[in-house]
Amino acid sequence: MDVKNFDTYEYNSSNLDEWLDHMVKVGDVVIFFTFDEASKKLTKNTRNVLYNMGSGKIQDLWYRCQWFMVTQKGIQGITPYEKITYSHKNNWADVLDEKLCVPFQITGNPIVSDDLSNQQLSFCNATFDEYTEYCNESNEHTGSFNYGYMRSESRESQRTTPSRLLDRTE
């Protein structure tokens, strides 16, 4: 119904935030994809908005990555239609060339925290009150929650967890 381009290399992503907030309605299917470098001025707020719209990989969008996501505003969980490739040594990431058949109603996958390791358990035993979401082993999330900026250790990780908070500049 609408095609929009947002230059998040040259300008911050506040126009994207505004468009997603005011123009995209609950139930609308939205297709996002990068062209050229898209992470430079993609703000923490925009990454959170995209996370809440079903992205499990937006926190891993770095310099010259290629990324796409097909989602639905109001989705619960992580969209199954998302992929990212990574740049290496300032070269461009591999091109994404996907053909998809997407239903009118997209069902999200639940967001599940990684299992806690022994180091994490030691940390949580010492500081549980301050990091309740991080330390809760049974933490499953299917709605929207603002974890801040998250980066997973494994760039190909299918799981998104609040255990990897990193505050990047906007």
DSSP file with accessible surface (Angstrom, degrees, kcal/mol):
  #  RESIDUE AA STRUCTURE BP1 BP2  ACC     N-H-->O    O-->H-N    N-H-->O    O-->H-N    TCO  KAPPA ALPHA  PHI   PSI    X-CA   Y-CA   Z-CA
    1    1 A M              0   0  237      0, 0.0     2,-0.3     0, 0.0     0, 0.0   0.000 360.0 360.0 360.0 -23.7    0.0    0.0    0.0
    2    2 A D        -     0   0   84      2,-0.0     2,-0.4     0, 0.0     0, 0.0  -0.995 360.0-157.5-153.3 145.0    3.0    2.3    0.6
    3    3 A V        +     0   0  124     -2,-0.3     2,-0.4     2,-0.0     0, 0.0  -0.997  19.7 175.1-125.8 127.4    6.7    2.4   -0.2
    4    4 A K        -     0   0  107     -2,-0.4     2,-0.4     2,-0.0    -2,-0.0  -0.977  17.2-154.6-132.8 146.0    9.0    4.5    1.9
    5    5 A N        -     0   0  148     -2,-0.4     2,-0.4     2,-0.0    -2,-0.0  -0.969   8.0-168.7-118.5 138.0   12.8    5.0    2.0
    6    6 A F        -     0   0   66     -2,-0.4     2,-1.2     9,-0.0     7,-0.1  -0.985  15.1-145.8-130.0 119.3   14.6    6.1    5.1
    7    7 A D     >  +     0   0   85     -2,-0.4     4,-1.7     1,-0.2    31,-0.1  -0.709  25.7 168.2 -86.2  95.9   18.3    7.1    4.9
    8    8 A T  T  4 S+     0   0   12     -2,-1.2    33,-3.2     2,-0.2    34,-0.2   0.251  70.8  64.2 -96.8  14.3   19.7    6.0    8.2
    9    9 A Y  T  4 S+     0   0   93     31,-0.2    -1,-0.2    32,-0.1    29,-0.1   0.809 117.1  23.5 -91.9 -45.3   23.3    6.6    7.1
   10   10 A E  T  4 S+     0   0   97      1,-0.1     2,-0.3     2,-0.1    -2,-0.2   0.825 129.6  32.9 -89.5 -35.0   22.9   10.3    6.7
   11   11 A Y  S  < S-     0   0  150     -4,-1.7    30,-0.2     1,-0.1    -1,-0.1  -0.893  85.8-101.2-126.5 153.8   20.0   11.1    9.0
   12   12 A N    >   -     0   0   85     -2,-0.3     3,-0.6     1,-0.1    30,-0.2  -0.224  38.5-110.9 -69.0 167.6   18.7    9.6   12.3
   13   13 A S  T 3> S+     0   0    2     28,-1.2     4,-2.3     1,-0.2     3,-0.4   0.169  82.0 113.9 -91.3  20.7   15.8    7.3   12.1
   14   14 A S  H 3> S+     0   0   57      1,-0.2     4,-2.5     2,-0.2    -1,-0.2   0.855  76.6  55.5 -62.5 -32.8   13.2    9.5   13.8
   15   15 A N  H <> S+     0   0  105     -3,-0.6     4,-2.3     2,-0.2    -1,-0.2   0.885 107.4  50.0 -65.8 -36.6   11.2    9.7   10.5
   16   16 A L  H  > S+     0   0   14     -3,-0.4     4,-2.8     2,-0.2     5,-0.2   0.933 110.2  50.4 -64.7 -45.1   11.1    5.9   10.4
   17   17 A D  H  X S+     0   0   26     -4,-2.3     4,-2.3     1,-0.2    -2,-0.2   0.929 111.7  47.8 -56.3 -48.0    9.8    5.9   14.1
   18   18 A E  H  X S+     0   0  121     -4,-2.5     4,-2.8     2,-0.2     5,-0.4   0.916 111.9  49.2 -62.5 -43.4    7.1    8.5   13.2
   19   19 A W  H  X>S+     0   0   41     -4,-2.3     4,-2.5     1,-0.2     5,-1.3   0.936 112.8  47.2 -62.9 -45.3    6.0    6.6   10.1
   20   20 A L  H  <5S+     0   0    2     -4,-2.8    -1,-0.2     1,-0.2     4,-0.2   0.876 116.5  45.2 -64.4 -35.3    5.8    3.3   12.0
   21   21 A D  H  <5S+     0   0  110     -4,-2.3    -2,-0.2    -5,-0.2    -1,-0.2   0.897 128.0  22.3 -75.4 -40.7    3.9    4.9   14.9
   22   22 A H  H  <5S+     0   0  109     -4,-2.8    -3,-0.2    -5,-0.2    -2,-0.2   0.753 128.8  34.8-103.7 -28.1    1.4    6.9   12.8
   23   23 A M  T  <5S+     0   0  113     -4,-2.5     2,-0.6    -5,-0.4    -3,-0.2   0.758  99.7  74.3-103.3 -28.8    1.1    5.4    9.4
   24   24 A V  S   <S-     0   0    6     -5,-1.3     2,-0.2    -4,-0.2    -1,-0.1  -0.782  70.3-154.4 -91.4 124.2    1.4    1.6   10.0
   25   25 A K    >   -     0   0  123     -2,-0.6     3,-2.5     1,-0.1    48,-0.3  -0.646  30.7 -86.4 -97.5 153.8   -1.7    0.1   11.6
   26   26 A V  T 3  S+     0   0  119      1,-0.3    48,-0.2    -2,-0.2    -1,-0.1  -0.346 119.0  29.2 -55.6 131.2   -2.0   -3.0   13.7
   27   27 A G  T 3  S+     0   0   35     46,-2.8    -1,-0.3     1,-0.4     2,-0.2   0.145  87.8 130.5  99.0 -18.2   -2.4   -5.9   11.3
   28   28 A D    <   -     0   0   57     -3,-2.5    45,-2.5    44,-0.1     2,-0.4  -0.495  57.4-131.3 -68.8 134.6   -0.4   -4.3    8.5
   29   29 A V  E     -A   72   0A  65     43,-0.2     2,-0.4    -2,-0.2    43,-0.3  -0.746  27.7-165.8 -84.4 131.6    2.3   -6.5    6.9
   30   30 A V  E     -A   71   0A  11     41,-2.8    41,-2.6    -2,-0.4     2,-0.5  -0.973  11.9-156.5-125.6 135.4    5.5   -4.6    6.7
   31   31 A I  E     -A   70   0A 112     -2,-0.4     2,-0.4    39,-0.2    39,-0.2  -0.955  13.4-175.0-112.4 123.6    8.6   -5.5    4.7
   32   32 A F  E     +A   69   0A  19     37,-3.3    37,-2.5    -2,-0.5     2,-0.3  -0.932   9.9 161.0-113.9 140.8   11.9   -4.0    5.8
   33   33 A F  E     -A   68   0A 143     -2,-0.4     2,-0.3    35,-0.2    35,-0.2  -0.983  30.8-123.3-155.9 152.2   15.2   -4.4    4.0
   34   34 A T        -     0   0   14     33,-2.2     2,-0.4    -2,-0.3     3,-0.1  -0.688  17.8-173.8 -94.1 150.0   18.6   -2.6    3.9
   35   35 A F        -     0   0  178     -2,-0.3     2,-0.1    31,-0.1    31,-0.0  -0.959  66.5 -19.8-140.0 120.6   20.2   -1.1    0.9
   36   36 A D  S    S-     0   0   91     -2,-0.4     2,-0.5    28,-0.1    -2,-0.0  -0.414 123.3 -16.9  73.7-154.7   23.7    0.2    1.4
   37   37 A E        +     0   0   10      1,-0.1   -29,-0.1    -2,-0.1    26,-0.1  -0.711  66.1 163.4 -88.6 122.4   24.8    1.0    4.9
   38   38 A A        +     0   0   14     -2,-0.5     3,-0.1    24,-0.3    -1,-0.1   0.499  57.2  68.4-118.3  -6.1   21.8    1.3    7.3
   39   39 A S  S >  S+     0   0    6     23,-0.2     3,-1.2     1,-0.2    24,-0.1   0.700  70.6  89.2 -93.1 -17.3   23.1    1.0   10.8
   40   40 A K  T 3  S+     0   0  109      1,-0.3   -31,-0.2    22,-0.1    -1,-0.2   0.875 108.1  13.8 -53.0 -49.7   25.0    4.3   11.2
   41   41 A K  T 3  S+     0   0   76    -33,-3.2   -28,-1.2   -30,-0.2     2,-0.8   0.048  86.8 129.2-119.5  26.8   22.2    6.5   12.5
   42   42 A L    <   -     0   0   13     -3,-1.2   -30,-0.1   -34,-0.2   -34,-0.0  -0.740  57.3-136.8 -79.5 109.4   19.6    3.8   13.4
   43   43 A T     >  -     0   0   10     -2,-0.8     4,-2.5   127,-0.2     5,-0.2  -0.194  15.1-114.2 -72.9 162.6   18.8    4.9   16.9
   44   44 A K  H  > S+     0   0   61      1,-0.2     4,-2.3     2,-0.2     5,-0.2   0.893 118.7  55.4 -58.7 -40.5   18.3    2.7   20.0
   45   45 A N  H  > S+     0   0   81      2,-0.2     4,-2.4     1,-0.2    -1,-0.2   0.928 107.8  47.5 -60.2 -44.9   14.6    3.7   20.0
   46   46 A T  H  > S+     0   0    0      1,-0.2     4,-2.8     2,-0.2     5,-0.2   0.915 109.5  53.1 -64.9 -40.8   14.1    2.5   16.4
   47   47 A R  H  X S+     0   0   10     -4,-2.5     4,-2.5     1,-0.2    -1,-0.2   0.909 110.3  48.7 -59.9 -39.7   15.9   -0.8   17.1
   48   48 A N  H  X S+     0   0    8     -4,-2.3     4,-2.7     2,-0.2    -2,-0.2   0.902 110.0  51.0 -65.9 -41.2   13.5   -1.2   20.1
   49   49 A V  H  X S+     0   0   40     -4,-2.4     4,-1.0     2,-0.2    -2,-0.2   0.941 112.8  45.8 -60.8 -45.9   10.5   -0.4   17.9
   50   50 A L  H  <>S+     0   0    3     -4,-2.8     5,-2.2     2,-0.2     3,-0.2   0.889 111.4  52.5 -66.9 -36.7   11.7   -3.0   15.3
   51   51 A Y  H ><5S+     0   0    6     -4,-2.5     3,-2.0    -5,-0.2    -1,-0.2   0.945 108.8  49.8 -60.5 -46.5   12.3   -5.5   18.0
   52   52 A N  H 3<5S+     0   0   55     -4,-2.7    -1,-0.2     1,-0.3    -2,-0.2   0.708 105.2  59.1 -68.1 -16.8    8.7   -5.0   19.3
   53   53 A M  T 3<5S-     0   0   11     -4,-1.0    19,-0.4    -3,-0.2    -1,-0.3   0.305 135.3 -83.1 -92.4   6.8    7.5   -5.5   15.7
   54   54 A G  T < 5S+     0   0    0     -3,-2.0    25,-2.4     1,-0.3     2,-0.4   0.512  77.9 146.0 113.0   6.7    9.1   -9.0   15.7
   55   55 A S      < +     0   0    0     -5,-2.2    -1,-0.3    23,-0.2     4,-0.1  -0.628  18.8 174.1 -81.6 128.7   12.8   -8.6   14.9
   56   56 A G  S    S+     0   0    6     -2,-0.4    -1,-0.1    23,-0.2    -5,-0.1   0.369  82.9  42.2-103.5   0.3   15.1  -11.0   16.5
   57   57 A K  S >  S+     0   0   14      2,-0.1     3,-2.1   103,-0.1     4,-0.2   0.486  78.5  96.3-125.4  -6.7   18.1   -9.7   14.6
   58   58 A I  G >  S+     0   0    1      1,-0.3     3,-1.7     2,-0.2    -2,-0.1   0.843  81.6  62.1 -60.2 -30.3   17.9   -5.9   14.5
   59   59 A Q  G 3  S+     0   0    5      1,-0.3    -1,-0.3   -12,-0.1    -2,-0.1   0.728 101.9  53.7 -66.7 -17.7   20.3   -5.7   17.5
   60   60 A D  G <  S+     0   0    1     -3,-2.1     2,-0.7    91,-0.1    -1,-0.3   0.308  75.4 121.6 -98.0   6.7   22.9   -7.4   15.3
   61   61 A L    <   +     0   0    3     -3,-1.7     2,-0.2    -4,-0.2     3,-0.1  -0.641  39.8 162.9 -75.5 112.5   22.7   -4.9   12.4
   62   62 A W    >   -     0   0   35     -2,-0.7     3,-2.3     1,-0.2   -24,-0.3  -0.605  45.5 -37.7-120.3-175.7   26.2   -3.5   12.0
   63   63 A Y  T 3  S-     0   0   88      1,-0.3    24,-0.4    -2,-0.2    -1,-0.2  -0.163 124.9  -8.3 -51.9 121.8   28.2   -1.6    9.5
   64   64 A R  T 3  S+     0   0   58      1,-0.2    29,-1.6    22,-0.1    -1,-0.3   0.628  92.4 150.5  62.5  20.5   27.3   -2.8    5.9
   65   65 A C    <   -     0   0    1     -3,-2.3     2,-0.4    27,-0.1   -27,-0.3  -0.420  42.7-133.1 -69.4 157.4   25.2   -5.7    7.0
   66   66 A Q  E     + B   0  85A  32     19,-1.9    19,-2.6    28,-0.1     2,-0.3  -0.959  34.7 168.7-111.6 134.2   22.4   -6.8    4.8
   67   67 A W  E     + B   0  84A  13     -2,-0.4   -33,-2.2    17,-0.2     2,-0.3  -0.996  15.9 178.2-147.5 143.1   19.1   -7.4    6.5
   68   68 A F  E     -AB  33  83A  24     15,-2.2    15,-2.1    -2,-0.3     2,-0.3  -0.988   2.2-178.3-141.0 155.9   15.4   -8.0    5.7
   69   69 A M  E     -AB  32  82A   0    -37,-2.5   -37,-3.3    -2,-0.3     2,-0.5  -0.960  12.4-163.6-151.0 133.8   12.4   -8.7    7.8
   70   70 A V  E     +AB  31  81A   9     11,-3.0    11,-0.5    -2,-0.3     2,-0.3  -0.991  35.5 146.0-114.1 123.0    8.7   -9.3    6.9
   71   71 A T  E     -A   30   0A   0    -41,-2.6   -41,-2.8    -2,-0.5     2,-0.4  -0.805  43.3-119.0-145.2-177.4    6.5   -8.8    9.9
   72   72 A Q  E >   -A   29   0A   9    -19,-0.4     3,-2.3   -43,-0.3   -43,-0.2  -0.999  33.4-111.0-134.7 129.0    3.1   -7.7   11.0
   73   73 A K  T 3  S+     0   0   41    -45,-2.5   -46,-2.8    -2,-0.4   -20,-0.1  -0.429 108.4  28.0 -62.0 128.1    2.4   -4.8   13.3
   74   74 A G  T 3  S+     0   0   42      1,-0.3    -1,-0.3   -22,-0.2   -21,-0.1   0.382  85.3 155.4  99.3  -0.8    1.1   -6.2   16.5
   75   75 A I    <   -     0   0   13     -3,-2.3     2,-0.6   -22,-0.2    -1,-0.3  -0.223  40.2-134.7 -57.9 144.8    2.9   -9.6   16.1
   76   76 A Q        -     0   0  111      2,-0.1    32,-0.4   -23,-0.1    67,-0.2  -0.938  69.5 -10.9-102.7 117.8    3.5  -11.5   19.3
   77   77 A G  S    S-     0   0    6     -2,-0.6     2,-0.4    65,-0.4    65,-0.1  -0.613 108.4 -25.1  97.4-156.3    7.1  -12.8   19.4
   78   78 A I  B     -C  109   0B  20     31,-3.4    31,-3.5    -2,-0.2   -23,-0.2  -0.824  61.2-118.9-103.9 131.8    9.7  -13.0   16.6
   79   79 A T        -     0   0    4    -25,-2.4   -23,-0.2    -2,-0.4    29,-0.1  -0.397  10.2-142.9 -65.1 141.7    8.8  -13.1   12.9
   80   80 A P  S    S+     0   0   63      0, 0.0     2,-0.8     0, 0.0    -1,-0.1   0.538  88.9  77.6 -80.0  -3.3   10.0  -16.3   11.1
   81   81 A Y  E     +B   70   0A  54    -11,-0.5   -11,-3.0     2,-0.0     2,-0.3  -0.637  69.4 105.2-109.9  73.3   10.7  -14.1    8.1
   82   82 A E  E     +B   69   0A  23     -2,-0.8     2,-0.3   -13,-0.2   -13,-0.2  -0.993  35.2 170.6-151.7 141.6   14.0  -12.4    8.9
   83   83 A K  E     -B   68   0A  88    -15,-2.1   -15,-2.2    -2,-0.3     2,-0.3  -0.993   7.7-170.5-151.9 149.8   17.6  -12.8    7.8
   84   84 A I  E     -B   67   0A   3     -2,-0.3     2,-0.3   -17,-0.2   -17,-0.2  -0.991   4.3-165.0-140.7 143.1   20.9  -11.0    8.2
   85   85 A T  E     -B   66   0A  22    -19,-2.6   -19,-1.9    -2,-0.3     2,-0.3  -0.949  21.9-130.2-123.6 154.1   24.3  -11.3    6.6
   86   86 A Y        -     0   0   16     -2,-0.3     8,-0.5   -21,-0.2     2,-0.1  -0.795   7.3-126.2-113.7 145.9   27.4   -9.7    8.0
   87   87 A S        -     0   0   19    -24,-0.4     2,-0.4    -2,-0.3     5,-0.2  -0.469  21.8-150.4 -80.6 155.6   30.2   -7.6    6.5
   88   88 A H    >   -     0   0  129      3,-0.3     3,-1.8     4,-0.2   -24,-0.0  -0.997  69.1 -12.4-132.8 127.0   33.8   -8.7    7.0
   89   89 A K  T 3  S-     0   0  199     -2,-0.4    -1,-0.1     1,-0.3     3,-0.1   0.898 127.3 -53.5  52.7  47.5   36.8   -6.3    7.1
   90   90 A N  T 3  S+     0   0  111      1,-0.2    -1,-0.3   -27,-0.1     2,-0.2   0.613 109.6 126.1  64.4  13.0   34.8   -3.3    5.9
   91   91 A N  S <  S-     0   0  104     -3,-1.8    -3,-0.3     1,-0.1    -1,-0.2  -0.597  70.3 -88.7 -89.8 164.7   33.6   -5.2    2.8
   92   92 A W        -     0   0  120     -2,-0.2    -4,-0.2    -5,-0.2   -27,-0.1  -0.395  43.3-111.4 -70.9 149.2   29.9   -5.5    1.9
   93   93 A A        -     0   0    7    -29,-1.6    -6,-0.2    -8,-0.2    -1,-0.1  -0.308  47.7 -78.6 -70.8 161.8   27.9   -8.4    3.4
   94   94 A D        -     0   0  121     -8,-0.5    -1,-0.1     1,-0.1   -28,-0.1  -0.349  56.4-101.7 -60.8 144.4   26.7  -11.2    1.1
   95   95 A V        -     0   0  124     -3,-0.1     2,-0.5     1,-0.1    -1,-0.1  -0.396  28.2-133.8 -68.8 141.0   23.6  -10.2   -0.8
   96   96 A L        +     0   0   37     -2,-0.1     2,-0.4    -3,-0.1   -29,-0.1  -0.872  27.1 174.0 -96.1 126.1   20.3  -11.6    0.4
   97   97 A D        +     0   0  124     -2,-0.5     2,-0.4     2,-0.0    -2,-0.0  -0.846  14.9 160.8-134.9  93.0   18.1  -13.0   -2.4
   98   98 A E        -     0   0   84     -2,-0.4     2,-0.5     2,-0.0    -2,-0.0  -0.902  29.2-158.7-119.6 145.6   15.0  -14.6   -0.9
   99   99 A K        -     0   0  173     -2,-0.4     2,-0.3     2,-0.0    -2,-0.0  -0.994  26.0-180.0-120.2 123.6   11.7  -15.6   -2.4
  100  100 A L        -     0   0   78     -2,-0.5     2,-0.6     2,-0.0    -2,-0.0  -0.925  31.0-149.7-128.0 149.4    9.0  -16.0    0.3
  101  101 A C        -     0   0  122     -2,-0.3    -2,-0.0     0, 0.0     0, 0.0  -0.979  28.8-170.1-113.9 111.4    5.4  -16.8    0.5
  102  102 A V        -     0   0   47     -2,-0.6     4,-0.1     4,-0.0    -2,-0.0  -0.899  15.8-130.0-110.6 130.7    4.0  -14.9    3.5
  103  103 A P        -     0   0   59      0, 0.0     3,-0.1     0, 0.0    -1,-0.0  -0.258  23.2-115.2 -71.6 163.6    0.6  -15.5    4.9
  104  104 A F  S    S+     0   0  195      1,-0.2     2,-0.6   -75,-0.0    -2,-0.0   0.779 110.7  47.7 -68.1 -27.3   -1.8  -12.6    5.6
  105  105 A Q  S    S-     0   0  135    -33,-0.0     2,-0.5     2,-0.0    -1,-0.2  -0.948  81.8-156.1-117.4 110.1   -1.6  -13.4    9.4
  106  106 A I        -     0   0    3     -2,-0.6     2,-0.6    -3,-0.1   -34,-0.1  -0.733   4.6-149.4 -89.9 128.6    2.0  -13.9   10.5
  107  107 A T        -     0   0  110     -2,-0.5     2,-0.1   -32,-0.1   -30,-0.1  -0.867  15.6-139.3 -98.6 123.2    2.5  -16.0   13.6
  108  108 A G        -     0   0   16     -2,-0.6   -29,-0.2   -32,-0.4   -31,-0.1  -0.462  11.1-121.8 -81.0 152.1    5.5  -15.0   15.7
  109  109 A N  B     -C   78   0B  84    -31,-3.5   -31,-3.4   -55,-0.1    -1,-0.1  -0.709  40.3 -98.7 -86.0 144.0    7.9  -17.5   17.4
  110  110 A P        -     0   0   73      0, 0.0     2,-0.6     0, 0.0    32,-0.2  -0.283  30.6-121.9 -63.6 149.1    8.2  -17.1   21.2
  111  111 A I  E     -D  141   0C   9     30,-2.3    30,-3.2    48,-0.1     2,-0.4  -0.846  36.1-176.0 -91.7 119.2   11.2  -15.1   22.5
  112  112 A V  E     -D  140   0C  43     -2,-0.6    48,-0.3    28,-0.2    28,-0.2  -0.969  22.2-125.3-123.2 132.0   13.1  -17.4   24.8
  113  113 A S        -     0   0   13     26,-1.7    48,-0.1    -2,-0.4     3,-0.1  -0.398  34.9-102.1 -69.6 149.7   16.1  -16.5   26.9
  114  114 A D        -     0   0   30      1,-0.1    -1,-0.1    -2,-0.1     2,-0.1  -0.301  48.1 -88.3 -63.8 155.1   19.2  -18.5   26.6
  115  115 A D        -     0   0  139      1,-0.1     2,-0.4    -3,-0.1    -1,-0.1  -0.391  49.4-106.9 -62.3 144.7   20.0  -21.0   29.3
  116  116 A L        -     0   0   27     -3,-0.1    -1,-0.1    19,-0.1     2,-0.1  -0.586  32.7-145.1 -78.6 129.9   21.9  -19.5   32.1
  117  117 A S     >  -     0   0   52     -2,-0.4     4,-2.8     1,-0.1     5,-0.2  -0.339  31.6 -98.1 -82.4 173.2   25.6  -20.6   32.3
  118  118 A N  H  > S+     0   0  135      1,-0.2     4,-2.4     2,-0.2     5,-0.2   0.902 126.5  51.1 -60.1 -40.1   27.5  -21.1   35.5
  119  119 A Q  H  > S+     0   0  166      1,-0.2     4,-2.3     2,-0.2    -1,-0.2   0.920 111.3  47.9 -63.5 -42.0   29.0  -17.6   35.2
  120  120 A Q  H  > S+     0   0   25      2,-0.2     4,-3.1     1,-0.2    -2,-0.2   0.905 109.9  52.4 -64.8 -41.0   25.6  -16.1   34.7
  121  121 A L  H  X S+     0   0   53     -4,-2.8     4,-2.7     2,-0.2    -2,-0.2   0.920 109.5  49.0 -61.9 -42.0   24.2  -18.0   37.7
  122  122 A S  H  X S+     0   0   82     -4,-2.4     4,-1.4     2,-0.2    -1,-0.2   0.932 113.4  47.4 -61.6 -44.9   27.0  -16.7   39.8
  123  123 A F  H  X S+     0   0   81     -4,-2.3     4,-1.8     1,-0.2     3,-0.3   0.939 113.4  47.7 -60.2 -47.5   26.3  -13.2   38.6
  124  124 A a  H  X S+     0   0    5     -4,-3.1     4,-1.3     1,-0.2    -2,-0.2   0.876 107.1  55.6 -66.0 -37.1   22.6  -13.6   39.2
  125  125 A N  H  < S+     0   0  139     -4,-2.7    -1,-0.2     1,-0.2    -2,-0.2   0.853 114.1  41.9 -63.0 -31.1   23.0  -15.0   42.7
  126  126 A A  H  < S+     0   0   85     -4,-1.4    -2,-0.2    -3,-0.3    -1,-0.2   0.778 133.0  18.0 -85.4 -27.4   25.0  -11.9   43.6
  127  127 A T  H >X S+     0   0   34     -4,-1.8     3,-1.1    -5,-0.1     4,-1.0   0.065  74.6 135.9-136.4  27.7   22.9   -9.2   41.8
  128  128 A F  G ><  +     0   0   91     -4,-1.3     3,-0.7     1,-0.3     7,-0.2   0.846  69.9  57.8 -51.9 -44.0   19.4  -10.8   41.1
  129  129 A D  G >4 S+     0   0  142      1,-0.3     3,-0.6     2,-0.2    -1,-0.3   0.853 107.7  46.9 -60.1 -34.7   17.3   -7.8   42.3
  130  130 A E  G <4 S+     0   0  144     -3,-1.1    -1,-0.3     1,-0.2    -2,-0.2   0.730 120.9  35.8 -79.5 -23.2   19.0   -5.4   39.8
  131  131 A Y  G <X  +     0   0   96     -4,-1.0     4,-2.6    -3,-0.7    -1,-0.2  -0.320  67.8 149.5-128.6  51.7   18.7   -7.8   36.8
  132  132 A T  H <> S+     0   0   66     -3,-0.6     4,-1.1     1,-0.2    -1,-0.1   0.903  75.2  46.3 -55.3 -48.8   15.4   -9.6   37.3
  133  133 A E  H  4 S+     0   0   68      1,-0.2     3,-0.3     2,-0.2    -1,-0.2   0.905 115.5  46.9 -64.1 -40.0   14.6  -10.1   33.6
  134  134 A Y  H  4 S+     0   0   41      1,-0.2    -1,-0.2    28,-0.2    -2,-0.2   0.884 116.1  43.6 -67.3 -39.1   18.2  -11.3   32.8
  135  135 A a  H  < S+     0   0    8     -4,-2.6     2,-0.9    -7,-0.2    -1,-0.2   0.537  83.2 105.0 -90.3  -7.6   18.4  -13.7   35.7
  136  136 A N    ><  -     0   0   60     -4,-1.1     3,-1.9    -3,-0.3   -23,-0.1  -0.638  53.8-163.3 -79.5 105.7   14.9  -15.2   35.4
  137  137 A E  T 3  S+     0   0  141     -2,-0.9    -1,-0.2     1,-0.3   -24,-0.1   0.810  88.4  51.4 -59.7 -31.6   15.6  -18.7   33.9
  138  138 A S  T 3  S+     0   0   94     -3,-0.1     2,-0.6   -26,-0.1    -1,-0.3   0.249  77.7 142.8 -92.5  18.3   12.0  -19.2   32.9
  139  139 A N    <   +     0   0   13     -3,-1.9   -26,-1.7    -6,-0.1     2,-0.4  -0.408  18.3 165.5 -66.3 107.3   11.8  -15.8   31.1
  140  140 A E  E     -D  112   0C 126     -2,-0.6     2,-0.4   -28,-0.2   -28,-0.2  -0.985  14.3-167.0-120.1 140.1    9.7  -16.2   28.0
  141  141 A H  E     +D  111   0C  22    -30,-3.2   -30,-2.3    -2,-0.4     4,-0.1  -0.985  25.9 156.1-133.2 123.5    8.5  -13.2   26.2
  142  142 A T        +     0   0   73     -2,-0.4   -65,-0.4   -32,-0.2     2,-0.1   0.389  66.5  57.5-123.3  -1.0    5.8  -13.1   23.5
  143  143 A G  S    S-     0   0   23    -67,-0.2     2,-0.4   -32,-0.1   -66,-0.1  -0.342  99.8 -65.0-112.1-164.2    4.7   -9.5   23.9
  144  144 A S        +     0   0   88     -2,-0.1     2,-0.3   -70,-0.0    -1,-0.1  -0.697  53.9 160.2 -92.6 139.9    6.5   -6.2   23.7
  145  145 A F        -     0   0   78     -2,-0.4     2,-0.9   -97,-0.1     3,-0.1  -0.970  38.4-124.5-153.0 140.9    9.2   -5.3   26.2
  146  146 A N        +     0   0   99     -2,-0.3     3,-0.1     1,-0.2   -98,-0.0  -0.779  33.8 164.7 -95.4 101.8   12.0   -2.7   26.0
  147  147 A Y        -     0   0   15     -2,-0.9    -1,-0.2     1,-0.4     2,-0.1   0.391  44.8-128.4 -89.7  -1.4   15.3   -4.5   26.6
  148  148 A G        -     0   0   14     17,-0.1     2,-0.5  -104,-0.1    -1,-0.4  -0.496  63.8 -17.7  80.4-157.3   17.3   -1.6   25.3
  149  149 A Y  S    S-     0   0    6     17,-0.2    17,-2.6    -2,-0.1     2,-0.4  -0.704  72.2-169.3 -88.5 123.6   19.9   -2.4   22.7
  150  150 A M  B     -E  165   0D   4     -2,-0.5     2,-0.4    15,-0.2    15,-0.2  -0.909  11.8-176.0-116.8 142.4   20.8   -6.1   22.6
  151  151 A R        -     0   0   63     13,-2.1     2,-0.2    -2,-0.4   -91,-0.1  -0.980  18.7-140.8-135.5 124.2   23.6   -7.9   20.8
  152  152 A S        -     0   0    4     -2,-0.4     8,-0.0     1,-0.1     5,-0.0  -0.534  14.7-129.9 -84.7 150.9   23.9  -11.6   20.8
  153  153 A E  S    S+     0   0  159     -2,-0.2     2,-0.7     1,-0.1    -1,-0.1   0.905 100.7  54.4 -65.2 -41.8   27.4  -13.3   21.0
  154  154 A S  S >  S-     0   0   68      1,-0.1     3,-2.0     2,-0.0    -1,-0.1  -0.847  76.6-153.4 -95.1 118.8   26.6  -15.5   18.1
  155  155 A R  T 3  S+     0   0   79     -2,-0.7    -1,-0.1     1,-0.3   -71,-0.1   0.705  96.7  51.5 -66.9 -18.8   25.6  -13.4   15.1
  156  156 A E  T 3  S+     0   0  111     -3,-0.0    -1,-0.3   -71,-0.0    -3,-0.0   0.277  81.7 138.5 -97.5  10.6   23.6  -16.3   13.7
  157  157 A S    <   -     0   0   22     -3,-2.0    -5,-0.1     1,-0.2  -101,-0.0  -0.284  43.3-160.1 -60.2 136.8   21.8  -16.8   17.0
  158  158 A Q  S    S+     0   0  156      2,-0.0     2,-0.4  -101,-0.0    -1,-0.2   0.522  72.5  78.4 -89.1  -9.8   18.1  -17.6   16.7
  159  159 A R        -     0   0   96    -48,-0.1     2,-0.5  -102,-0.0   -46,-0.1  -0.810  64.3-156.4-107.7 143.2   17.5  -16.6   20.3
  160  160 A T        +     0   0    4     -2,-0.4  -103,-0.1   -48,-0.3    -2,-0.0  -0.962  18.8 176.8-116.9 133.1   17.3  -13.0   21.6
  161  161 A T    >   -     0   0    7     -2,-0.5     3,-1.1   -48,-0.1   -10,-0.1  -0.988  40.1-133.7-140.9 144.7   18.0  -12.4   25.2
  162  162 A P  G >  S+     0   0    6      0, 0.0     3,-0.6     0, 0.0   -28,-0.2   0.518  92.0  89.6 -71.3  -1.4   18.3   -9.4   27.5
  163  163 A S  G 3  S+     0   0   24      1,-0.3     2,-0.1   -29,-0.1   -29,-0.0   0.612  80.7  57.5 -72.7  -8.0   21.5  -10.9   28.8
  164  164 A R  G <  S+     0   0   41     -3,-1.1   -13,-2.1     2,-0.0    -1,-0.3  -0.388  71.4 165.0-121.9  54.3   23.5   -9.1   26.2
  165  165 A L  B <   +E  150   0D 100     -3,-0.6     2,-0.4   -15,-0.2   -15,-0.2  -0.509   6.1 173.5 -72.2 137.2   22.6   -5.4   26.8
  166  166 A L        -     0   0   82    -17,-2.6     2,-0.9    -2,-0.2   -17,-0.2  -0.948  24.9-142.6-146.4 121.4   24.9   -2.9   25.1
  167  167 A D        -     0   0  124     -2,-0.4     2,-0.3   -19,-0.1     3,-0.0  -0.758  26.2-176.9 -91.2 106.9   24.2    0.8   25.1
  168  168 A R        -     0   0   85     -2,-0.9  -124,-0.2     1,-0.1     2,-0.1  -0.677  33.2 -96.1 -98.7 157.9   25.2    2.2   21.8
  169  169 A T              0   0  136     -2,-0.3    -1,-0.1     1,-0.1     0, 0.0  -0.391 360.0 360.0 -69.7 150.9   25.1    5.8   20.8
  170  170 A E              0   0  134   -127,-0.1  -127,-0.2    -2,-0.1    -1,-0.1  -0.514 360.0 360.0 -88.5 360.0   22.1    6.9   18.9
